[in-house]
Amino acid sequence: MELKVARTEHNAKPKKIKLEKIDEIVAKEKSAIMYFDAENSHKDLLFLQEHFEEMGKSFYMREVKYGLSDDEYMYEVHVL
């Protein structure tokens, strides 16, 4: 599974990251705060939540608005 990382430029295309790479980051750091693009499906993010909760990790996700438009947001994910 691949997820799109939050953009650093408004007009740029989001970069993709594989689940295996996310697992490596969390394993190395013991916890992580990551930002994902609004183009990700909510279903994929819920799968990510289930994946980490099955591993015994705590998972917190919220939408972060960065503009006035309804489509200007990203997902903030905490894995502990």
N, CA, C and O of each residue as an XYZ file, in Angstrom:
320
protein
N       0.834     -1.170      0.000
C       0.000      0.000      0.000
C       0.886      1.243      0.000
O       1.925      1.274      0.660
N       0.473      2.256     -0.737
C       1.177      3.525     -0.791
C       0.252      4.652     -0.354
O      -0.933      4.666     -0.690
N       0.807      5.590      0.395
C       0.075      6.782      0.807
C       0.804      7.999      0.274
O       2.009      7.951      0.029
N       0.076      9.088      0.094
C       0.661     10.317     -0.411
C       1.011     11.230      0.762
O       0.165     11.547      1.598
N       2.273     11.641      0.805
C       2.771     12.525      1.853
C       2.290     13.941      1.541
O       2.136     14.305      0.375
N       2.053     14.736      2.580
C       1.590     16.115      2.395
C       2.559     16.896      1.514
O       3.774     16.714      1.591
N       2.008     17.756      0.687
C       2.809     18.564     -0.236
C       3.566     19.666      0.517
O       3.109     20.168      1.544
N       4.700     20.013     -0.009
C       5.438     21.142      0.549
C       5.197     22.406     -0.265
O       5.447     23.510      0.220
N       4.720     22.263     -1.488
C       4.352     23.375     -2.363
C       2.898     23.183     -2.774
O       2.471     22.062     -3.051
N       2.147     24.260     -2.814
C       0.715     24.172     -3.100
C       0.422     23.540     -4.465
O      -0.535     22.776     -4.588
N       1.219     23.839     -5.483
C       0.969     23.330     -6.834
C       1.729     22.040     -7.150
O       1.578     21.490     -8.240
N       2.532     21.557     -6.224
C       3.322     20.348     -6.457
C       2.457     19.099     -6.320
O       1.415     19.111     -5.665
N       2.915     18.029     -6.950
C       2.245     16.746     -6.779
C       2.763     16.098     -5.506
O       3.950     16.212     -5.199
N       1.886     15.411     -4.747
C       2.353     14.766     -3.512
C       3.239     13.553     -3.812
O       3.003     12.818     -4.771
N       4.246     13.363     -2.987
C       5.116     12.191     -3.116
C       4.460     11.009     -2.423
O       3.645     11.181     -1.517
N       4.823      9.807     -2.856
C       4.241      8.595     -2.282
C       5.239      7.921     -1.355
O       6.452      8.002     -1.547
N       4.691      7.247     -0.338
C       5.512      6.490      0.598
C       4.826      5.139      0.823
O       3.606      5.064      0.966
N       5.627      4.087      0.850
C       5.078      2.737      1.043
C       4.900      2.440      2.525
O       5.583      3.009      3.376
N       3.977      1.546      2.813
C       3.704      1.142      4.193
C       4.949      0.589      4.864
O       5.156      0.817      6.056
N       5.778     -0.128      4.130
C       6.991     -0.697      4.694
C       7.937      0.406      5.191
O       8.580      0.253      6.230
N       8.018      1.503      4.454
C       8.873      2.627      4.853
C       8.321      3.306      6.105
O       9.084      3.717      6.979
N       6.986      3.421      6.190
C       6.358      3.994      7.392
C       6.664      3.107      8.594
O       6.973      3.607      9.675
N       6.579      1.791      8.408
C       6.915      0.846      9.481
C       8.359      1.037      9.950
O       8.635      1.018     11.149
N       9.278      1.220      8.997
C      10.689      1.427      9.349
C      10.872      2.698     10.180
O      11.621      2.704     11.156
N      10.193      3.760      9.794
C      10.302      5.034     10.516
C       9.803      4.874     11.942
O      10.456      5.322     12.885
N       8.650      4.236     12.104
C       8.070      4.055     13.440
C       8.939      3.130     14.282
O       9.132      3.383     15.471
N       9.466      2.063     13.688
C      10.322      1.135     14.428
C      11.614      1.817     14.886
O      12.083      1.588     16.001
N      12.174      2.644     14.030
C      13.429      3.318     14.352
C      13.238      4.390     15.413
O      14.044      4.496     16.337
N      12.196      5.176     15.294
C      11.975      6.310     16.189
C      11.117      5.962     17.407
O      11.042      6.754     18.346
N      10.474      4.803     17.409
C       9.542      4.352     18.466
C       8.207      5.100     18.424
O       7.206      4.604     18.940
N       8.185      6.272     17.822
C       6.952      7.029     17.606
C       7.199      7.963     16.426
O       8.345      8.226     16.061
N       6.125      8.457     15.839
C       6.286      9.333     14.679
C       5.081     10.236     14.524
O       3.957      9.869     14.866
N       5.337     11.425     14.003
C       4.281     12.337     13.586
C       4.481     12.536     12.088
O       5.544     12.972     11.644
N       3.448     12.211     11.319
C       3.535     12.287      9.869
C       2.348     13.070      9.330
O       1.288     13.129      9.953
N       2.545     13.670      8.161
C       1.497     14.445      7.512
C       1.220     13.844      6.141
O       2.131     13.644      5.339
N      -0.053     13.560      5.887
C      -0.462     12.954      4.630
C      -1.389     13.884      3.868
O      -2.135     14.663      4.460
N      -1.332     13.792      2.552
C      -2.099     14.653      1.672
C      -3.592     14.336      1.715
O      -3.996     13.215      2.024
N      -4.393     15.334      1.403
C      -5.845     15.169      1.384
C      -6.303     14.241      0.255
O      -7.445     13.781      0.268
N      -5.439     13.961     -0.716
C      -5.790     13.053     -1.810
C      -5.869     11.592     -1.365
O      -6.402     10.760     -2.099
N      -5.360     11.268     -0.198
C      -5.467      9.906      0.314
C      -6.922      9.610      0.643
O      -7.655     10.485      1.104
N      -7.328      8.387      0.406
C      -8.695      8.021      0.765
C      -8.770      7.777      2.273
O      -7.823      7.296      2.895
N      -9.900      8.116      2.826
C     -10.101      7.911      4.267
C      -9.988      6.421      4.594
O      -9.530      6.049      5.674
N     -10.402      5.585      3.669
C     -10.325      4.130      3.836
C      -8.874      3.671      4.018
O      -8.589      2.819      4.860
N      -7.959      4.241      3.222
C      -6.540      3.880      3.347
C      -5.970      4.312      4.694
O      -5.167      3.594      5.291
N      -6.382      5.475      5.169
C      -5.898      5.947      6.469
C      -6.471      5.116      7.614
O      -5.799      4.910      8.625
N      -7.697      4.642      7.465
C      -8.259      3.750      8.477
C      -7.535      2.409      8.470
O      -7.352      1.800      9.524
N      -7.118      1.939      7.284
C      -6.315      0.722      7.199
C      -4.987      0.914      7.921
O      -4.515      0.019      8.621
N      -4.383      2.106      7.740
C      -3.129      2.423      8.436
C      -3.336      2.392      9.947
O      -2.491      1.885     10.685
N      -4.451      2.929     10.399
C      -4.776      2.910     11.828
C      -4.898      1.476     12.335
O      -4.312      1.135     13.362
N      -5.644      0.640     11.635
C      -5.798     -0.761     12.037
C      -4.450     -1.465     12.061
O      -4.179     -2.255     12.965
N      -3.606     -1.186     11.078
C      -2.291     -1.810     10.979
C      -1.459     -1.545     12.238
O      -0.879     -2.470     12.806
N      -1.401     -0.282     12.670
C      -0.595      0.050     13.839
C      -1.254     -0.384     15.141
O      -0.552     -0.757     16.081
N      -2.561     -0.348     15.223
C      -3.228     -0.804     16.443
C      -3.063     -2.308     16.630
O      -2.971     -2.782     17.763
N      -3.023     -3.070     15.529
C      -2.757     -4.514     15.626
C      -1.343     -4.781     16.128
O      -1.081     -5.831     16.715
N      -0.429     -3.836     15.902
C       0.950     -3.963     16.375
C       1.087     -3.486     17.822
O       2.184     -3.510     18.381
N      -0.023     -3.051     18.434
C       0.011     -2.586     19.818
C       0.384     -1.119     19.963
O       0.700     -0.671     21.065
N       0.354     -0.362     18.872
C       0.691      1.060     18.900
C      -0.574      1.895     19.084
O      -1.670      1.471     18.718
N      -0.408      3.079     19.653
C      -1.493      4.049     19.738
C      -1.469      4.883     18.465
O      -0.398      5.218     17.959
N      -2.638      5.216     17.952
C      -2.761      5.926     16.685
C      -3.741      7.074     16.860
O      -4.847      6.876     17.363
N      -3.347      8.268     16.450
C      -4.208      9.437     16.517
C      -4.147     10.148     15.173
O      -3.063     10.381     14.639
N      -5.318     10.495     14.623
C      -5.364     11.163     13.329
C      -6.353     12.322     13.391
O      -7.415     12.220     14.006
N      -5.981     13.432     12.739
C      -6.898     14.565     12.640
C      -6.632     15.312     11.341
O      -5.567     15.182     10.736
N      -7.624     16.098     10.924
C      -7.476     16.954      9.755
C      -6.922     18.300     10.201
O      -7.378     18.870     11.193
N      -5.942     18.802      9.467
C      -5.357     20.101      9.742
C      -5.661     21.006      8.556
O      -5.220     20.735      7.439
N      -6.406     22.068      8.789
C      -6.725     23.037      7.735
C      -5.588     24.046      7.627
O      -5.091     24.534      8.642
N      -5.172     24.360      6.399
C      -4.118     25.345      6.208
C      -4.555     26.494      5.308
O      -3.742     27.342      4.937
N      -5.828     26.523      4.961
C      -6.362     27.595      4.127
C      -7.842     27.774      4.386
O      -8.418     27.084      5.228
N      -8.460     28.692      3.670
C      -9.873     28.974      3.872
C     -10.787     28.036      3.094
O     -11.946     27.856      3.471
N     -10.296     27.447      2.035
C     -11.091     26.542      1.213
C     -11.295     25.204      1.926
O     -10.460     24.776      2.723
N     -12.416     24.556      1.624
C     -12.710     23.256      2.250
C     -11.733     22.167      1.842
O     -11.544     21.203      2.584
N     -11.106     22.300      0.678
C     -10.186     21.260      0.220
C      -8.726     21.554      0.562
O      -7.828     20.876      0.065
N      -8.487     22.538      1.387
C      -7.126     22.864      1.808
C      -6.870     22.315      3.209
O      -6.919     23.036      4.206
N      -6.600     21.037      3.245
C      -6.318     20.372      4.513
C      -5.371     19.213      4.269
O      -5.154     18.794      3.132
N      -4.818     18.707      5.345
C      -3.978     17.513      5.317
C      -4.300     16.689      6.546
O      -4.954     17.172      7.470
N      -3.848     15.461      6.560
C      -4.054     14.586      7.710
C      -2.786     14.568      8.552
O      -1.687     14.361      8.036
N      -2.948     14.786      9.839
C      -1.850     14.683     10.782
C      -2.010     13.363     11.519
O      -3.068     13.092     12.088
N      -0.970     12.541     11.511
C      -1.031     11.208     12.116
C       0.066     11.087     13.168
O       1.231     11.379     12.900
N      -0.316     10.658     14.360
C       0.632     10.378     15.442
C       0.595      8.872     15.698
O      -0.475      8.297     15.896
N       1.748      8.250     15.691
C       1.863      6.831     16.027
C       2.807      6.741     17.219
O       3.962      7.163     17.146
N       2.303      6.189     18.313
C       3.104      6.085     19.537
C       3.219      4.638     19.956
O       3.856      4.336     20.966
